[in-house]
C-alpha cells in the first residue's frame, strides 16, 4: 500500500503541492492516518508533470521522501499547473529500485496505482503478459503489479483508438475480474493525459483504499486536488465513492462515473 496525490489548477511550485500542506505526502510518509497494510511509506517516492512540449516527465527516487537532499531545490525550482506525486510502501516480494517506483509514463500518460494484487506473480501476471503485444511487454522494466496494470491499460488504448481512458479502465477491470476469481485486488488509480485527471477508487473482493478530492481548498484557490488522505484540515474534502471514476478538468465541474 502507498499514498498518492494529484493537483490541477493555476501554476504553482512543486513545494506548494508536495511539502507545504499540513498533511502533505512528506507527513504521510512517516505518519499516515488511513494506511491499512503498513505503518510508513519509506520505500521511495516520485512525482510527475508535463514539460513545455506537453510531454510527461517524472522524477523518481528510492530514498524516503524525507531524506532526499534534492527535494528542497526541486520544490523551489519546478513549476506546473498539473502535478502527480507518490510515496511507496513496497509490497513484499517487490524490490525497492528505480524501475519499481512510480509514477510511470509513456508518450502521453502519467500513471499511478495504490494497492496490490494478491498472488500476482503466480496467478495474474501471466494472464496480463499473454494479453500484451510484444512491444508493450518488452517495455516493462520492473516487476510490480502496478507497472503491468499500466501496460494493460496502454494495450487496451492502443488496440482501439476510439476508446476513452475511462472506457479503457472499465474494460481493464472487467478483464481483471475474470482473471482474479476470488483473489483480492486493491485498485486505486490516478491517470492523466496532461489535460484531464482520472482518479479511480476500486477493489475486487476487498474494500477499496481511501481516496479523496476537493475543488474548494483555501490553500489551493481555483484548483482541484485528489489524495489518498486529505492534504489539509479543511472540511471540503470528499471521498471518491467506491467503484467510481472521478474526472477532473479545468473547464468543467468534476464528473463521477460508476464502473
QUICORTA-V146968 format. One record per helix or strand of 2 or more residues. SS is the DSSP state (h for helix, s for strand). FROM is the first residue (numbers start at 1). TO is the last residue. If there is no record, write none. Layout:
SS|FROM|TO / SS|FROM|TO
//
This chain:
s|3|13 / h|14|18 / h|25|30 / s|45|50 / s|56|61 / h|65|67 / h|71|77 / s|79|87 / h|98|100 / s|104|105 / s|110|117 / h|120|131 / h|134|138 / h|145|159 / h|165|180 / s|185|192 / s|197|201 / s|203|204 / s|212|214 / s|224|227 / s|238|239 / s|244|248 / s|255|258
//
